[in-house]
Amino acid sequence: MSKLAIIGGTGLTQLADLKIVKREQFNTPYGAPSAEFITGELGDKKVIFLARHGNPHRFAPHKINYRANIWALKQLGVEQIIAVAAVGGITPDMGPAHIAIPDQIIDYSYGREHTFFDNDQEGVTHIDFTYPYSQKLRSRLITAAAQAQLKISPLGTYGCAQGPRLETAAEIKRMEQDGCDLVGMTGMPEAALAKELSIDYAAIAVVANWAAGKTEGEITMAEIEQHLHKGMADAALLLKAFISQ
């Protein structure tokens, strides 16, 4: 099995049942990563865990040092990343506590350091980003979900908003018209940076709430936390099944 890293988002700042072997701090040319890198064993498999927002949770989505996180994982020899993220549900199947394995992404974020190829260098470097998520990892996650008897959505388009505020109802309407099934704040530039460094990358999107305008009234943090508790528990089951493959 290739060296695997799990990036935990809101609701997953640590990985239960992970037998910790080593903790590492990292300095990078791009600054400090979000948190220490925890190497541990889950079952009989070795994994590296990183809390995307820090532990405790302290970095807003637009303040995360995505380049430092991904660069450090590459230096640690990581070849595969499973990214766990809390999202809002837009289309009817994406209700609270549901899990999706997105296959596409639309980037609505701005002002983020989004590439490793922005220094003085000869020529211009382009990457193919037709398929932002690794189909190999996605297939394994879908199989693992079946093994864990979890009902998931095997497809979905993730719309990456800027944050940290939640979206307006009109913004969600536009995103739905664009083809988005989910809305989150951390999917980009994380996916593109992994692609630039040739790291296979896939995501587990945990729906924390219906997106703006999809229900009556305002979205509350109490509602989000309630659904995240259930959704992240299922995401942990999915990760265990995935790692045990």
Order of alpha helices (4+ residues) and beta strands (2+ residues): beta-beta-beta-beta-alpha-beta-beta-beta-alpha-beta-beta-alpha-beta-alpha-beta-alpha
